Amino acid sequence: MRGLPRRRIEEIIERGDYATLSRLCLELLNADSWPEGWERLEVLIQASGEYVLAKFMASAHVLASEEIYKTLSRDTRQFLARDVVVCLEKMAQVIDVLSQRGVDLGIPAARGV
């Protein structure tokens, strides 16, 4: 598993581009859509028992939804963005641990994350 692109994450946060930040969750899961991302996340959760990932992914999904995003204050967006960063870090960690144990998650190698 490649490490998270921390500099890329920092640059995205500095720009306040939280929708792009959220899409990094999909990239990490090598998913093309939110439904596909949730399916892959569920496999990851079941294999790891890390149910907290669902909460963090929900924050990412909210920030990626333009309809919801535009109703949120800057402070709320920043608050949720912190959860997205935790989501990315935790997902990468769990995927790495499970892959080292030889657990097949059915998640193809991530593209660029």
Backbone as a printed PyTorch tensor [residue, N CA C, xyz], in Angstrom:
tensor([[[  0.8550,  -1.1890,   0.0000],
         [  0.0000,   0.0000,   0.0000],
         [  0.8890,   1.2380,   0.0000]],

        [[  0.6540,   2.1000,  -0.9160],
         [  1.3850,   3.3610,  -0.9250],
         [  0.8910,   4.2470,   0.1960]],

        [[  1.7810,   5.0920,   0.6980],
         [  1.3840,   6.0140,   1.7470],
         [  0.4410,   7.0870,   1.2270]],

        [[ -0.2340,   7.7190,   2.1480],
         [ -1.1260,   8.8100,   1.7660],
         [ -0.3170,   9.9790,   1.2240]],

        [[ -0.8420,  10.6620,   0.2260],
         [ -0.1440,  11.8370,  -0.3190],
         [ -0.3710,  13.0420,   0.5920]],

        [[  0.3280,  13.0680,   1.6980],
         [  0.0850,  14.0960,   2.7240],
         [  0.2040,  15.5100,   2.1750]],

        [[  1.1750,  15.7480,   1.3140],
         [  1.3290,  17.0950,   0.7460],
         [  0.1020,  17.4560,  -0.0860]],

        [[ -0.3890,  16.5150,  -0.8600],
         [ -1.5960,  16.7570,  -1.6720],
         [ -2.7760,  17.0760,  -0.7670]],

        [[ -2.9170,  16.3320,   0.3160],
         [ -4.0030,  16.5690,   1.2630],
         [ -3.8780,  17.9720,   1.8580]],

        [[ -2.6640,  18.3380,   2.2520],
         [ -2.4380,  19.6760,   2.8250],
         [ -2.8010,  20.7760,   1.8310]],

        [[ -2.3930,  20.5980,   0.5800],
         [ -2.6980,  21.6040,  -0.4490],
         [ -4.2040,  21.7400,  -0.6590]],

        [[ -4.9020,  20.6230,  -0.6760],
         [ -6.3550,  20.6490,  -0.8620],
         [ -7.0260,  21.3640,   0.3080]],

        [[ -6.5650,  21.0820,   1.5080],
         [ -7.1280,  21.7280,   2.6980],
         [ -6.8490,  23.2290,   2.6700]],

        [[ -5.6190,  23.6000,   2.3080],
         [ -5.2640,  25.0240,   2.2240],
         [ -6.1660,  25.7750,   1.2590]],

        [[ -6.5550,  25.1070,   0.1630],
         [ -7.4610,  25.7210,  -0.8160],
         [ -8.9070,  25.7260,  -0.3360]],

        [[ -9.1860,  24.9390,   0.7020],
         [-10.5680,  24.8240,   1.1780],
         [-11.4300,  24.0130,   0.2270]],

        [[-10.8100,  23.1580,  -0.5510],
         [-11.5150,  22.3490,  -1.5560],
         [-11.9070,  21.0070,  -0.9320]],

        [[-12.9040,  21.0430,  -0.0830],
         [-13.2620,  19.8660,   0.6970],
         [-13.9730,  18.7910,  -0.1280]],

        [[-14.5700,  19.1680,  -1.2380],
         [-15.1820,  18.1630,  -2.1110],
         [-14.0880,  17.2800,  -2.7180]],

        [[-12.9990,  17.8900,  -3.1540],
         [-11.8690,  17.1200,  -3.6800],
         [-11.2470,  16.2670,  -2.5900]],

        [[-11.1190,  16.8290,  -1.4040],
         [-10.5980,  16.0710,  -0.2680],
         [-11.4480,  14.8220,  -0.0360]],

        [[-12.7420,  14.9900,  -0.0910],
         [-13.6600,  13.8720,   0.1280],
         [-13.4980,  12.7910,  -0.9430]],

        [[-13.2730,  13.2160,  -2.1760],
         [-13.1170,  12.2410,  -3.2520],
         [-11.8540,  11.3950,  -3.1020]],

        [[-10.9030,  11.8620,  -2.2870],
         [ -9.7290,  11.0410,  -2.0150],
         [-10.1230,   9.7480,  -1.3050]],

        [[-11.2160,   9.7810,  -0.5500],
         [-11.7170,   8.5530,   0.0840],
         [-12.1030,   7.5430,  -0.9820]],

        [[-12.7450,   8.0260,  -2.0390],
         [-13.1120,   7.1260,  -3.1320],
         [-11.8740,   6.5980,  -3.8390]],

        [[-10.8850,   7.4670,  -4.0320],
         [ -9.6410,   7.0360,  -4.6740],
         [ -8.9560,   5.9510,  -3.8470]],

        [[ -8.9350,   6.1360,  -2.5470],
         [ -8.2880,   5.1620,  -1.6660],
         [ -8.9690,   3.8050,  -1.7610]],

        [[-10.2860,   3.8320,  -1.9330],
         [-11.0480,   2.5850,  -2.0790],
         [-11.1080,   2.1270,  -3.5400]],

        [[-10.4900,   2.8920,  -4.4290],
         [-10.5090,   2.6240,  -5.8680],
         [-11.9500,   2.4760,  -6.3700]],

        [[-12.7750,   3.4190,  -5.9590],
         [-14.1920,   3.4230,  -6.3300],
         [-14.4780,   4.6150,  -7.2450]],

        [[-15.3940,   4.4150,  -8.1740],
         [-15.7520,   5.4700,  -9.1130],
         [-16.9710,   6.2830,  -8.6930]],

        [[-17.6900,   5.8050,  -7.6850],
         [-18.9110,   6.4940,  -7.2530],
         [-19.0780,   6.3090,  -5.7470]],

        [[-19.9500,   7.1100,  -5.1590],
         [-20.2040,   6.9660,  -3.7290],
         [-20.8550,   5.6300,  -3.3930]],

        [[-21.8350,   5.1620,  -4.1690],
         [-22.3850,   3.8310,  -3.8450],
         [-21.3160,   2.7330,  -3.8830]],

        [[-20.4580,   2.7780,  -4.9000],
         [-19.3770,   1.7880,  -4.9780],
         [-18.4130,   1.9520,  -3.7980]],

        [[-18.1290,   3.1900,  -3.4300],
         [-17.2560,   3.4490,  -2.2810],
         [-17.8370,   2.8980,  -0.9890]],

        [[-19.1350,   3.0880,  -0.8050],
         [-19.7890,   2.5600,   0.4000],
         [-19.7720,   1.0330,   0.4130]],

        [[-19.9530,   0.4180,  -0.7590],
         [-19.8860,  -1.0490,  -0.8240],
         [-18.5060,  -1.5420,  -0.4190]],

        [[-17.4790,  -0.9050,  -0.9370],
         [-16.1060,  -1.3140,  -0.6130],
         [-15.7690,  -0.9980,   0.8420]],

        [[-16.2880,   0.1120,   1.3290],
         [-16.0500,   0.4400,   2.7340],
         [-16.6960,  -0.6020,   3.6360]],

        [[-17.8830,  -1.0550,   3.2790],
         [-18.5700,  -2.0690,   4.0880],
         [-17.7560,  -3.3610,   4.1580]],

        [[-17.1360,  -3.7480,   3.0610],
         [-16.2590,  -4.9220,   3.0660],
         [-15.0970,  -4.6860,   4.0330]],

        [[-14.5230,  -3.5030,   3.9640],
         [-13.4140,  -3.1410,   4.8420],
         [-13.8450,  -3.1530,   6.3070]],

        [[-15.0130,  -2.6070,   6.5900],
         [-15.5350,  -2.5780,   7.9590],
         [-15.7660,  -3.9830,   8.4820]],

        [[-16.3800,  -4.8220,   7.6730],
         [-16.6720,  -6.1930,   8.1130],
         [-15.3880,  -6.9770,   8.3710]],

        [[-14.3700,  -6.7430,   7.5590],
         [-13.1030,  -7.4550,   7.7250],
         [-12.3100,  -6.9610,   8.9250]],

        [[-12.4920,  -5.6950,   9.2830],
         [-11.6680,  -5.0900,  10.3350],
         [-12.3960,  -4.8570,  11.6480]],

        [[-13.7310,  -4.7570,  11.5880],
         [-14.4900,  -4.3960,  12.7850],
         [-14.3840,  -2.9150,  13.1170]],

        [[-13.8410,  -2.1260,  12.2140],
         [-13.6660,  -0.6810,  12.4260],
         [-14.9030,   0.0800,  11.9390]],

        [[-15.9650,  -0.0080,  12.7020],
         [-17.2320,   0.6200,  12.3200],
         [-17.1600,   2.1370,  12.3090]],

        [[-16.1980,   2.7030,  13.0040],
         [-16.0440,   4.1540,  13.0250],
         [-15.7520,   4.6960,  11.6240]],

        [[-15.2450,   3.8490,  10.7410],
         [-14.9870,   4.2870,   9.3710],
         [-16.2660,   4.7800,   8.6860]],

        [[-17.3960,   4.1910,   9.0410],
         [-18.6700,   4.6180,   8.4450],
         [-18.9820,   6.0610,   8.8230]],

        [[-18.7130,   6.4150,  10.0570],
         [-18.9640,   7.7960,  10.5090],
         [-18.0750,   8.7700,   9.7440]],

        [[-16.8100,   8.4220,   9.6090],
         [-15.8920,   9.3070,   8.9010],
         [-16.2380,   9.4040,   7.4160]],

        [[-16.6180,   8.2900,   6.8240],
         [-17.0000,   8.2900,   5.4080],
         [-18.2600,   9.1290,   5.2000]],

        [[-19.1530,   9.1230,   6.1750],
         [-20.3660,   9.9410,   6.0770],
         [-19.9920,  11.4210,   5.9990]],

        [[-19.0080,  11.8400,   6.7650],
         [-18.5470,  13.2290,   6.6900],
         [-18.0210,  13.5420,   5.3000]],

        [[-17.2780,  12.6070,   4.7320],
         [-16.7550,  12.8060,   3.3810],
         [-17.8870,  12.9200,   2.3690]],

        [[-18.8660,  12.0520,   2.5060],
         [-19.9920,  12.0450,   1.5710],
         [-20.7770,  13.3630,   1.6570]],

        [[-20.9540,  13.8720,   2.8470],
         [-21.6560,  15.1500,   3.0300],
         [-20.9010,  16.2710,   2.3240]],

        [[-19.5940,  16.3180,   2.5080],
         [-18.8100,  17.3840,   1.8770],
         [-18.7660,  17.2470,   0.3580]],

        [[-18.9610,  16.0540,  -0.1390],
         [-18.9650,  15.8370,  -1.5880],
         [-20.3150,  16.1500,  -2.2220]],

        [[-21.3360,  16.2850,  -1.3930],
         [-22.6800,  16.5710,  -1.8940],
         [-22.8700,  18.0820,  -2.0080]],

        [[-22.9000,  18.5730,  -3.2260],
         [-23.0150,  20.0200,  -3.4420],
         [-24.2640,  20.5940,  -2.7740]],

        [[-25.3520,  19.8620,  -2.8510],
         [-26.6130,  20.3230,  -2.2670],
         [-26.4790,  20.5670,  -0.7610]],

        [[-25.8100,  19.6710,  -0.0790],
         [-25.6200,  19.8280,   1.3660],
         [-24.4860,  20.7990,   1.6390]],

        [[-23.4030,  20.6680,   0.8900],
         [-22.2130,  21.4900,   1.0890],
         [-22.5470,  22.9800,   1.1350]],

        [[-23.3860,  23.4160,   0.2040],
         [-23.6780,  24.8530,   0.1100],
         [-24.4930,  25.3700,   1.3000]],

        [[-25.1140,  24.4840,   2.0570],
         [-25.8750,  24.9340,   3.2220],
         [-25.0100,  25.0400,   4.4850]],

        [[-23.7960,  24.4990,   4.4300],
         [-22.9400,  24.4650,   5.6110],
         [-22.0880,  25.7150,   5.7350]],

        [[-21.8450,  26.1230,   6.9630],
         [-20.9490,  27.2530,   7.2050],
         [-19.5050,  26.8190,   6.9750]],

        [[-18.6390,  27.7810,   6.8250],
         [-17.2140,  27.5120,   6.6540],
         [-16.6830,  26.6940,   7.8250]],

        [[-17.0840,  27.0560,   9.0390],
         [-16.6150,  26.3390,  10.2280],
         [-17.0910,  24.8860,  10.2390]],

        [[-18.3260,  24.6580,   9.8330],
         [-18.8480,  23.2840,   9.7850],
         [-18.1060,  22.4790,   8.7290]],

        [[-17.8370,  23.0910,   7.5930],
         [-17.0750,  22.4080,   6.5450],
         [-15.6970,  22.0100,   7.0540]],

        [[-15.0390,  22.9280,   7.7520],
         [-13.7100,  22.6390,   8.2920],
         [-13.7680,  21.5100,   9.3250]],

        [[-14.7890,  21.5290,  10.1400],
         [-14.9690,  20.4820,  11.1470],
         [-15.0980,  19.1160,  10.4670]],

        [[-15.9370,  19.0370,   9.4520],
         [-16.1310,  17.7800,   8.7340],
         [-14.8750,  17.3750,   7.9620]],

        [[-14.1500,  18.3560,   7.4520],
         [-12.9140,  18.0650,   6.7170],
         [-11.8940,  17.3710,   7.6130]],

        [[-11.8550,  17.7250,   8.8830],
         [-10.9460,  17.0410,   9.8120],
         [-11.3120,  15.5630,   9.9160]],

        [[-12.6170,  15.2650,   9.9250],
         [-13.0500,  13.8620,   9.9370],
         [-12.6220,  13.1460,   8.6590]],

        [[-12.6420,  13.8530,   7.5540],
         [-12.2460,  13.2380,   6.2790],
         [-10.7620,  12.8610,   6.3260]],

        [[ -9.9410,  13.7280,   6.8890],
         [ -8.5170,  13.4220,   7.0030],
         [ -8.3200,  12.1930,   7.8940]],

        [[ -9.0580,  12.1310,   8.9970],
         [ -8.9900,  10.9490,   9.8690],
         [ -9.4490,   9.7150,   9.1000]],

        [[-10.4980,   9.8690,   8.3060],
         [-11.0140,   8.7620,   7.4870],
         [ -9.9320,   8.2430,   6.5560]],

        [[ -9.2600,   9.1340,   5.8550],
         [ -8.2070,   8.7320,   4.9310],
         [ -7.0850,   7.9920,   5.6590]],

        [[ -6.6610,   8.5650,   6.7750],
         [ -5.5730,   7.9450,   7.5280],
         [ -5.9770,   6.5780,   8.0650]],

        [[ -7.1690,   6.4820,   8.6300],
         [ -7.6280,   5.2270,   9.2340],
         [ -7.8730,   4.1690,   8.1550]],

        [[ -8.4940,   4.5530,   7.0490],
         [ -8.7260,   3.5890,   5.9740],
         [ -7.4040,   3.0520,   5.4480]],

        [[ -6.4410,   3.9350,   5.2150],
         [ -5.1410,   3.5020,   4.7060],
         [ -4.4780,   2.5410,   5.6820]],

        [[ -4.5770,   2.8610,   6.9610],
         [ -3.9810,   2.0100,   7.9910],
         [ -4.6440,   0.6270,   8.0090]],

        [[ -5.9610,   0.6070,   7.9960],
         [ -6.6960,  -0.6610,   8.0520],
         [ -6.4310,  -1.4960,   6.8020]],

        [[ -6.4600,  -0.8650,   5.6340],
         [ -6.1790,  -1.5860,   4.3920],
         [ -4.7780,  -2.1820,   4.4440]],

        [[ -3.8210,  -1.4080,   4.9160],
         [ -2.4430,  -1.8770,   4.9950],
         [ -2.3170,  -3.0670,   5.9480]],

        [[ -2.8990,  -2.9630,   7.1280],
         [ -2.8210,  -4.0480,   8.1100],
         [ -3.4700,  -5.3140,   7.5700]],

        [[ -4.6560,  -5.1690,   7.0050],
         [ -5.3590,  -6.3430,   6.4900],
         [ -4.6270,  -6.9730,   5.3080]],

        [[ -4.0590,  -6.1410,   4.4530],
         [ -3.3270,  -6.7040,   3.3100],
         [ -2.0600,  -7.4100,   3.7790]],

        [[ -1.4100,  -6.9000,   4.8210],
         [ -0.2370,  -7.5780,   5.3790],
         [ -0.6150,  -8.9300,   5.9750]],

        [[ -1.8330,  -9.0380,   6.4600],
         [ -2.3230, -10.3030,   7.0070],
         [ -2.8280, -11.2400,   5.9160]],

        [[ -2.8170, -10.7630,   4.6820],
         [ -3.2520, -11.5950,   3.5650],
         [ -4.7540, -11.6290,   3.3630]],

        [[ -5.4730, -10.6810,   3.9610],
         [ -6.9230, -10.6250,   3.8010],
         [ -7.2450, -10.0010,   2.4480]],

        [[ -8.0260, -10.7100,   1.6380],
         [ -8.4340, -10.2030,   0.3300],
         [ -9.6910,  -9.3690,   0.5080]],

        [[ -9.5600,  -8.0900,   0.3240],
         [-10.6800,  -7.1650,   0.4880],
         [-11.4540,  -6.9720,  -0.8030]],

        [[-10.9260,  -7.4760,  -1.8910],
         [-11.5960,  -7.2770,  -3.1620],
         [-11.5210,  -5.8300,  -3.6190]],

        [[-10.5670,  -5.0790,  -3.0730],
         [-10.3800,  -3.6760,  -3.4410],
         [ -9.1230,  -3.6100,  -4.2970]],

        [[ -9.2700,  -3.2920,  -5.5780],
         [ -8.0630,  -3.1700,  -6.4230],
         [ -7.1340,  -2.1060,  -5.8610]],

        [[ -5.8880,  -2.1740,  -6.2150],
         [ -4.9100,  -1.1690,  -5.7550],
         [ -5.4080,   0.2290,  -6.0780]],

        [[ -5.2560,   1.1120,  -5.1280],
         [ -5.7460,   2.4810,  -5.2840],
         [ -5.0140,   3.2030,  -6.4010]],

        [[ -5.7240,   4.1180,  -7.0390],
         [ -5.1560,   4.9310,  -8.1290],
         [ -4.6590,   6.2390,  -7.5590]],

        [[ -3.4130,   6.4010,  -7.3310],
         [ -2.8860,   7.7110,  -6.9860],
         [ -2.9700,   8.1060,  -5.5370]],

        [[ -3.4960,   7.2940,  -4.6690],
         [ -3.5040,   7.6260,  -3.2340],
         [ -2.5740,   6.6830,  -2.5540]]])
